[in-house]
């Protein structure tokens, strides 16, 4: 392009007349263009400075073999701006923090990756001709493509460019990889040194502890420890003094106390285990006794050696030698209980509380039974013989025996008709004296059979007591075991 002659620069055409506003707008436009030009110059200068710093840092990186600390140290004198140095320092701290958090295995892998990458760059720089350099570079790319993780490539964007960079750029990259490898090695060395220092400190602490254990204790300390041992011993052995084998001597060492502490702990553990075993055994025994008690209170009927039916508890059945034993229900057990309760009411030789049969015999002997034959209804109503206490007692027991006899036979389901039937079984108004006595005797024998007592108890009345168990069932138990079953929560129903 032809340049404009210098004289022509002094020739100016006449300026057209313009609007003041147009002139102002034009002035603003010119000012904006000048500012843009100025900013463009600044940006250009900054870009040039940044490019220059990159070159300087690359040279420093090669010079210091990738040692970032030395690069940061030399950068200010080489013309790198403070902000750039500060950014480089922050990056170096981030790398150090990242390496410190890696495990030993990851740290070794990190160093190996950078060593592998350096191993691909070095043959390119060692080649003598451009062609050889290109061939070595392409071989490196192929190696990365076969196993990218071996070289730290986890994303396609991290792959090197297809064209070989200049040697200066490769030298900088080689220095970076060698520096990263050295940082990993330095981190591992620091960890090893730290581990050695910690081990040495642990050995020193152990040695100090051993020395302290073997140093004699002061007499006040020995006395205080013995007091503690005694108080501890008496927790499981109240009122007993501390045995000599658990007492520290006057010249005791700390190790002596620790030995006694362990020995006493073993004794305490043994005592604790023994107490637990005894408690468990007692609990099992109590549970077994409860089961046996509950089983033994069940009402059963069996046959004795003479073929007689015997009513007893399951616990007594074996002792009585009963055969063909079967459990009985609540209703049947109540009938037997009623029979046993009625026995002394019908037949009792107790002068203080004679039975109906004995009272009738006495009235017969006194000649008082015959006159009742024609006045029985008045007698029962209390209109005849009311002044005679013997008649009054006889009347009361006859009424009781009639009701009880019905309960022995049919349980608690009998009504008025059934009661009248049993009243007729021994009705003095329809019988003479001997017939009434015979009827009462028959009733007494019937009730004795319904009581199903063992032969050893038949002459003594009932040897059992009806009790209600916690589960609500009623059953007979031996009289001498009443208190025992009361302690288990049973209640006496009829004694």
C-alpha positions as CSV (number, residue, x, y, z in Angstrom):
1,X,0.0,0.0,0.0
2,X,1.3,3.6,-1.1
3,X,2.0,6.0,1.7
4,X,0.5,9.5,1.9
5,X,3.1,12.3,1.1
6,X,3.9,14.3,4.2
7,X,3.0,17.8,2.5
8,X,-0.5,16.5,2.0
9,X,-1.0,16.2,5.7
10,X,-1.0,20.0,6.0
11,X,-3.9,20.5,3.5
12,X,-7.2,20.7,5.3
13,X,-10.6,21.0,3.5
14,X,-13.1,23.6,4.8
15,X,-15.1,22.3,7.8
16,X,-18.9,22.2,7.1
17,X,-21.3,24.0,9.3
18,X,-22.7,21.5,11.9
19,X,-25.3,21.5,14.6
20,X,-23.8,22.0,18.2
21,X,-25.4,18.7,19.2
22,X,-23.8,17.0,16.3
23,X,-20.5,18.4,17.3
24,X,-21.0,17.1,20.9
25,X,-21.9,13.7,19.7
26,X,-18.9,13.6,17.5
27,X,-16.7,14.6,20.3
28,X,-18.0,11.8,22.5
29,X,-17.5,9.3,19.7
30,X,-13.9,10.4,19.3
31,X,-13.3,10.2,23.1
32,X,-14.8,6.6,23.2
33,X,-12.5,5.6,20.3
34,X,-9.5,7.0,22.2
35,X,-10.4,5.1,25.4
36,X,-10.9,1.9,23.5
37,X,-7.6,2.3,21.9
38,X,-6.0,3.0,25.3
39,X,-7.6,-0.1,26.9
40,X,-6.6,-2.2,24.0
41,X,-3.0,-1.0,24.5
42,X,-3.2,-1.9,28.2
43,X,-4.7,-5.4,27.5
44,X,-2.0,-5.9,24.9
45,X,0.7,-4.9,27.4
46,X,-0.8,-7.2,30.0
47,X,-0.9,-10.1,27.5
48,X,2.7,-9.4,26.5
49,X,3.7,-9.3,30.2
50,X,1.8,-12.6,30.9
51,X,3.5,-14.3,28.0
52,X,6.8,-13.0,29.1
53,X,6.2,-14.3,32.7
54,X,5.2,-17.7,31.3
55,X,8.5,-17.9,29.4
56,X,10.4,-16.8,32.6
57,X,8.6,-19.3,34.8
58,X,9.2,-22.1,32.2
59,X,12.9,-21.3,32.2
60,X,13.0,-21.2,36.0
61,X,11.1,-24.5,36.1
62,X,13.7,-26.1,33.8
63,X,16.6,-24.5,35.7
64,X,15.3,-25.8,39.1
65,X,14.2,-29.2,37.8
66,X,10.5,-28.7,38.7
67,X,11.2,-27.6,42.3
68,X,8.3,-25.2,42.7
69,X,9.7,-23.7,46.0
70,X,12.9,-22.7,44.2
71,X,10.9,-21.3,41.3
72,X,8.9,-19.1,43.6
73,X,12.1,-18.0,45.3
74,X,13.8,-16.9,42.0
75,X,10.6,-15.5,40.3
76,X,10.7,-11.9,41.7
77,X,14.3,-11.3,40.7
78,X,13.5,-12.7,37.2
79,X,10.8,-10.0,36.7
80,X,7.7,-11.9,37.6
81,X,5.0,-9.7,39.1
82,X,4.0,-10.1,42.8
83,X,0.5,-11.1,42.0
84,X,1.7,-13.9,39.8
85,X,4.1,-15.0,42.6
86,X,1.3,-15.0,45.1
87,X,-0.9,-17.1,42.8
88,X,2.0,-19.5,42.4
89,X,2.4,-19.8,46.1
90,X,-1.3,-20.5,46.6
91,X,-1.1,-23.2,44.0
92,X,1.9,-24.8,45.7
93,X,0.1,-24.9,49.0
94,X,-2.9,-26.5,47.4
95,X,-0.7,-29.2,45.9
96,X,1.0,-29.8,49.3
97,X,-2.4,-30.1,51.0
98,X,-3.7,-32.5,48.4
99,X,-0.6,-34.7,48.7
100,X,-0.8,-34.7,52.6
101,X,-4.3,-36.1,52.4
102,X,-3.5,-39.0,50.1
103,X,-3.0,-42.5,51.4
104,X,0.4,-44.1,51.1
105,X,-0.8,-46.2,48.2
106,X,-2.3,-43.2,46.4
107,X,0.8,-41.2,47.0
108,X,3.0,-43.9,45.4
109,X,0.6,-44.0,42.4
110,X,0.8,-40.2,42.1
111,X,4.6,-40.3,41.9
112,X,4.5,-43.3,39.4
113,X,2.1,-41.4,37.1
114,X,4.4,-38.4,36.8
115,X,7.4,-40.6,36.4
116,X,5.6,-42.4,33.5
117,X,4.7,-39.1,31.8
118,X,8.3,-37.9,32.1
119,X,9.5,-41.2,30.6
120,X,7.5,-40.3,27.4
121,X,8.9,-36.8,27.0
122,X,12.6,-37.5,27.6
123,X,13.0,-39.7,24.4
124,X,11.5,-36.8,22.3
125,X,14.0,-34.3,23.7
126,X,16.9,-36.8,23.2
127,X,16.2,-37.3,19.5
128,X,18.6,-35.6,17.1
129,X,16.5,-34.8,14.1
130,X,13.0,-33.3,13.8
131,X,11.8,-36.4,12.1
132,X,13.1,-38.6,15.0
133,X,11.5,-36.2,17.5
134,X,8.1,-36.5,15.7
135,X,8.3,-40.3,15.6
136,X,9.2,-40.4,19.4
137,X,6.3,-38.0,20.1
138,X,3.8,-40.1,18.2
139,X,5.0,-43.3,20.0
140,X,4.3,-41.5,23.3
141,X,0.7,-40.6,22.2
142,X,0.1,-44.2,21.2
143,X,1.3,-45.4,24.6
144,X,-1.1,-43.0,26.3
145,X,-4.0,-44.1,24.2
146,X,-3.4,-47.8,25.1
147,X,-3.4,-47.1,28.9
148,X,-4.4,-43.5,29.7
149,X,-4.7,-44.1,33.5
150,X,-1.1,-45.1,33.6
151,X,-0.2,-41.5,32.7
152,X,-2.9,-39.8,34.7
153,X,-5.3,-39.2,31.8
154,X,-8.9,-39.5,33.0
155,X,-10.6,-37.2,30.4
156,X,-10.1,-36.9,26.6
157,X,-9.4,-33.2,27.0
158,X,-6.2,-34.1,28.9
159,X,-4.6,-35.8,25.9
160,X,-1.5,-34.0,24.5
161,X,-1.9,-32.2,21.2
162,X,-1.5,-34.3,18.1
163,X,1.4,-32.1,16.8
164,X,4.7,-32.0,18.7
165,X,5.2,-28.8,20.8
166,X,8.5,-27.0,20.7
167,X,11.4,-28.4,22.7
168,X,11.2,-25.5,25.2
169,X,7.6,-26.4,26.0
170,X,8.5,-30.0,26.3
171,X,11.4,-29.2,28.6
172,X,9.0,-27.2,30.8
173,X,6.5,-30.0,30.9
174,X,9.3,-32.5,31.7
175,X,10.4,-30.3,34.6
176,X,6.8,-30.1,35.9
177,X,6.4,-33.9,36.0
178,X,9.8,-34.4,37.6
179,X,8.9,-31.8,40.2
180,X,5.5,-33.5,41.0
181,X,7.3,-36.8,41.3
182,X,9.8,-35.2,43.7
183,X,7.0,-33.7,45.8
184,X,5.4,-37.1,46.2
185,X,8.7,-38.6,47.2
186,X,9.3,-35.7,49.7
187,X,5.9,-36.2,51.2
188,X,6.6,-39.9,51.7
189,X,9.9,-39.1,53.3
190,X,8.3,-36.7,55.7
191,X,5.8,-39.3,56.7
192,X,8.5,-41.8,57.3
193,X,10.5,-39.3,59.4
194,X,7.3,-38.4,61.3
195,X,6.5,-42.1,61.9
196,X,10.1,-42.6,63.2
197,X,9.8,-39.6,65.5
198,X,6.5,-40.9,66.9
199,X,7.9,-44.3,67.4
200,X,10.9,-42.8,69.2
201,X,8.6,-40.7,71.3
202,X,6.5,-43.8,72.1
203,X,9.6,-45.7,73.2
204,X,10.7,-42.8,75.3
205,X,7.2,-42.6,76.9
206,X,7.3,-46.4,77.6
207,X,10.7,-46.1,79.1
208,X,9.6,-43.3,81.3
209,X,6.6,-45.2,82.4
210,X,8.7,-48.3,83.2
211,X,11.1,-46.1,85.2
212,X,8.1,-44.6,87.1
213,X,6.7,-48.1,87.8
214,X,10.1,-49.3,89.2
215,X,10.6,-46.2,91.3
216,X,9.7,-46.6,95.0
217,X,6.5,-44.9,96.1
218,X,6.5,-42.4,99.0
219,X,5.1,-43.8,102.3
220,X,2.0,-41.5,102.2
221,X,1.2,-42.8,98.7
222,X,1.6,-46.4,99.8
223,X,-0.8,-45.8,102.8
224,X,-3.4,-44.1,100.6
225,X,-3.3,-46.9,98.0
226,X,-3.7,-49.5,100.7
227,X,-6.7,-47.6,102.0
228,X,-8.2,-47.6,98.5
229,X,-7.6,-51.4,98.1
230,X,-9.2,-52.1,101.5
231,X,-12.3,-50.1,100.6
232,X,-12.5,-51.8,97.2
233,X,-12.1,-55.3,98.8
234,X,-14.9,-54.7,101.3
235,X,-17.4,-53.9,98.6
236,X,-17.7,-57.7,97.9
237,X,-16.4,-58.7,101.4
238,X,-18.2,-56.4,103.9
239,X,-16.5,-56.2,107.3
240,X,-13.5,-58.2,106.3
241,X,-10.0,-56.7,106.4
242,X,-7.7,-56.5,103.4
243,X,-5.7,-59.8,103.2
244,X,-1.9,-59.6,103.3
245,X,-1.6,-60.8,99.7
246,X,-3.5,-57.7,98.6
247,X,-1.6,-55.2,100.8
248,X,1.3,-53.1,99.5
249,X,4.5,-53.3,101.6
250,X,6.2,-50.1,102.8
251,X,8.8,-50.1,100.0
252,X,6.3,-50.8,97.3
253,X,6.7,-49.6,93.7
254,X,4.1,-48.5,91.2
255,X,4.5,-51.8,89.4
256,X,3.7,-53.6,92.7
257,X,0.4,-51.7,92.9
258,X,-0.5,-52.5,89.3
259,X,0.2,-56.2,89.9
260,X,-2.1,-56.2,93.0
261,X,-4.7,-54.3,91.1
262,X,-4.8,-56.9,88.4
263,X,-4.8,-59.8,90.9
264,X,-7.7,-58.2,92.9
265,X,-9.6,-57.6,89.6
266,X,-9.4,-61.3,88.8
267,X,-10.7,-62.3,92.2
268,X,-13.6,-59.8,91.8
269,X,-14.4,-61.1,88.4
270,X,-14.4,-64.7,89.8
271,X,-16.7,-63.7,92.7
272,X,-19.0,-61.9,90.3
273,X,-19.3,-64.9,88.0
274,X,-19.9,-67.1,91.0
275,X,-22.7,-64.8,92.2
276,X,-24.3,-64.7,88.8
277,X,-24.1,-68.5,88.6
278,X,-25.7,-68.8,92.1
279,X,-28.4,-66.3,91.2
280,X,-29.2,-68.1,88.0
281,X,-29.3,-71.5,89.7
282,X,-31.6,-70.1,92.4
283,X,-33.9,-68.6,89.7
284,X,-34.0,-71.9,87.9
285,X,-34.7,-73.8,91.1
286,X,-37.5,-71.4,92.1
287,X,-39.1,-71.6,88.6
288,X,-38.9,-75.4,88.8
289,X,-40.4,-75.4,92.3
290,X,-43.2,-73.1,91.1
291,X,-43.9,-75.5,88.2
292,X,-43.9,-78.5,90.5
293,X,-46.1,-76.7,93.0
294,X,-48.6,-75.8,90.3
295,X,-48.5,-79.3,88.9
296,X,-48.8,-80.8,92.4
297,X,-51.9,-78.8,93.3
298,X,-53.9,-80.2,90.4
299,X,-57.0,-82.3,91.6
300,X,-56.9,-85.9,90.6
301,X,-58.8,-89.2,91.3
302,X,-57.1,-92.5,91.3
303,X,-57.5,-96.1,92.7
304,X,-55.7,-97.4,95.7
305,X,-54.5,-101.0,96.2
306,X,-58.0,-102.0,97.4
307,X,-59.8,-100.6,94.4
308,X,-61.2,-97.6,96.2
309,X,-61.4,-94.2,94.5
310,X,-59.2,-91.7,96.2
311,X,-59.4,-87.9,95.6
312,X,-56.1,-86.1,96.2
313,X,-53.6,-83.6,94.7
314,X,-51.4,-84.7,91.9
315,X,-48.4,-84.2,94.3
316,X,-49.9,-86.7,96.8
317,X,-51.1,-89.3,94.3
318,X,-47.7,-90.9,93.8
319,X,-47.0,-91.0,97.6
320,X,-50.4,-92.7,98.0
321,X,-49.6,-95.3,95.3
322,X,-52.6,-94.4,93.3
323,X,-53.2,-96.1,89.9
324,X,-55.1,-95.0,86.8
325,X,-54.9,-91.4,88.0
326,X,-56.9,-88.8,86.1
327,X,-57.4,-85.1,86.5
328,X,-60.8,-83.8,87.6
329,X,-62.7,-80.6,86.8
330,X,-63.7,-77.8,89.0
331,X,-67.3,-79.1,89.5
332,X,-66.3,-82.6,90.5
333,X,-63.6,-81.3,92.8
334,X,-66.2,-79.1,94.5
335,X,-68.5,-82.1,95.2
336,X,-65.7,-84.0,96.9
337,X,-64.8,-80.9,98.9
338,X,-68.4,-80.6,100.0
339,X,-68.5,-84.2,101.0
340,X,-65.3,-83.8,103.1
341,X,-66.8,-80.7,104.7
342,X,-70.1,-82.5,105.4
343,X,-68.4,-85.6,107.1
344,X,-67.8,-84.0,110.5
345,X,-71.3,-82.4,110.3
346,X,-72.9,-85.8,109.9
347,X,-70.6,-87.9,112.0
348,X,-68.4,-86.4,114.7
349,X,-67.6,-87.7,118.2
350,X,-66.3,-84.4,119.3
351,X,-68.3,-83.6,122.5
352,X,-68.0,-79.9,121.8
353,X,-69.3,-80.2,118.3
354,X,-71.1,-83.5,117.8
355,X,-72.4,-84.7,114.4
356,X,-76.0,-85.0,113.4
357,X,-75.8,-88.8,113.8
358,X,-74.5,-88.5,117.3
359,X,-77.1,-85.9,118.2
360,X,-79.9,-88.1,116.9
361,X,-78.5,-91.1,118.9
362,X,-78.5,-89.0,122.1
363,X,-82.0,-87.7,121.5
364,X,-83.1,-91.3,120.9
365,X,-81.4,-92.5,124.1
366,X,-83.1,-89.6,126.0
367,X,-86.5,-90.5,124.5
368,X,-86.7,-87.2,122.7
369,X,-86.6,-88.4,119.1
370,X,-89.9,-90.2,119.1
371,X,-92.1,-87.2,119.9
372,X,-90.8,-85.4,116.8
373,X,-92.6,-87.8,114.5
374,X,-95.9,-86.0,114.7
375,X,-94.6,-82.5,115.1
376,X,-91.7,-82.4,112.5
377,X,-93.0,-79.4,110.5
378,X,-93.5,-77.4,113.7
379,X,-90.1,-78.5,114.9
380,X,-88.5,-77.3,111.7
381,X,-90.4,-74.0,111.9
382,X,-89.1,-73.6,115.5
383,X,-92.6,-73.7,117.0
384,X,-92.1,-76.9,119.0
385,X,-89.1,-77.7,121.2
386,X,-87.8,-74.1,121.0
387,X,-86.9,-74.1,124.7
388,X,-84.7,-77.1,124.4
389,X,-81.1,-76.3,123.3
390,X,-80.6,-79.9,122.1
391,X,-83.6,-79.6,119.8
392,X,-82.3,-76.2,118.6
393,X,-78.9,-77.6,117.8
394,X,-80.3,-80.7,116.1
395,X,-82.7,-78.6,114.0
396,X,-79.8,-76.3,112.8
397,X,-77.5,-79.1,111.9
398,X,-80.3,-81.1,110.1
399,X,-80.9,-78.1,107.9
400,X,-77.3,-77.6,107.2
401,X,-76.7,-81.3,106.4
402,X,-79.7,-81.4,104.0
403,X,-78.3,-78.5,102.0
404,X,-74.8,-79.8,102.1
405,X,-75.9,-83.3,101.1
406,X,-77.6,-81.9,98.0
407,X,-74.4,-80.1,97.1
408,X,-72.4,-83.3,97.5
409,X,-74.7,-85.0,95.0
410,X,-75.5,-82.4,92.4
411,X,-73.1,-79.5,93.2
412,X,-74.4,-76.0,93.3
413,X,-77.1,-76.5,90.6
414,X,-79.8,-78.0,93.0
415,X,-83.1,-76.1,93.3
416,X,-86.0,-76.1,95.7
417,X,-87.4,-79.4,94.3
418,X,-84.0,-81.1,94.7
419,X,-83.7,-79.8,98.2
420,X,-87.1,-81.2,99.1
421,X,-86.0,-84.6,97.8
422,X,-82.9,-84.7,100.0
423,X,-85.0,-83.5,103.0
424,X,-87.1,-86.6,102.6
425,X,-84.1,-88.9,102.8
426,X,-84.0,-88.3,106.6
427,X,-87.3,-86.9,107.6
428,X,-88.1,-87.4,111.3
429,X,-91.7,-86.5,110.5
430,X,-92.1,-89.6,108.4
431,X,-89.9,-92.0,110.3
432,X,-89.6,-93.4,113.8
433,X,-86.3,-93.1,115.8
434,X,-84.5,-96.3,114.6
435,X,-85.5,-95.6,110.9
436,X,-84.2,-92.0,111.2
437,X,-80.9,-93.2,112.7
438,X,-80.5,-95.7,110.0
439,X,-81.2,-93.1,107.3
440,X,-78.6,-90.7,108.9
441,X,-76.1,-93.5,109.1
442,X,-76.7,-94.3,105.4
443,X,-76.2,-90.6,104.6
444,X,-72.9,-90.5,106.6
445,X,-71.5,-93.6,104.8
446,X,-72.6,-92.2,101.4
447,X,-70.8,-88.9,102.1
448,X,-67.7,-90.8,103.3
449,X,-67.6,-92.6,100.0
450,X,-68.1,-89.4,98.1
451,X,-65.2,-87.8,100.1
452,X,-62.8,-90.4,98.5
453,X,-60.4,-90.1,101.4
454,X,-57.3,-92.3,101.6
455,X,-57.8,-95.1,104.1
456,X,-55.3,-93.5,106.6
457,X,-57.5,-90.4,106.8
458,X,-61.0,-91.9,106.7
459,X,-61.2,-92.2,110.5
460,X,-59.7,-88.8,111.0
461,X,-61.8,-86.7,108.7
462,X,-60.3,-84.8,105.8
463,X,-56.5,-84.6,105.8
464,X,-56.5,-82.0,103.0
465,X,-57.5,-78.4,102.6
466,X,-59.2,-76.9,99.5
467,X,-57.2,-74.0,98.2
468,X,-57.6,-71.6,95.3
469,X,-54.5,-71.3,93.1
470,X,-53.5,-67.9,91.5
471,X,-54.9,-69.2,88.2
472,X,-58.4,-69.4,89.8
473,X,-58.6,-73.2,90.0
474,X,-59.5,-74.9,93.3
475,X,-57.8,-78.1,94.4
476,X,-57.0,-80.0,97.6
477,X,-53.6,-79.8,99.2
478,X,-52.2,-81.6,102.3
479,X,-53.0,-79.8,105.5
480,X,-49.4,-79.7,106.5
481,X,-48.6,-77.8,103.2
482,X,-51.2,-75.1,103.5
483,X,-48.6,-72.4,104.6
484,X,-46.3,-73.3,101.8
485,X,-49.0,-72.9,99.2
486,X,-50.1,-69.6,100.8
487,X,-46.6,-68.3,100.2
488,X,-47.1,-69.0,96.6
489,X,-50.3,-66.9,96.4
490,X,-52.9,-69.7,97.0
491,X,-55.9,-69.0,99.2
492,X,-57.8,-71.3,101.5
493,X,-61.3,-72.0,100.3
494,X,-62.6,-74.2,103.1
495,X,-60.8,-75.6,106.1
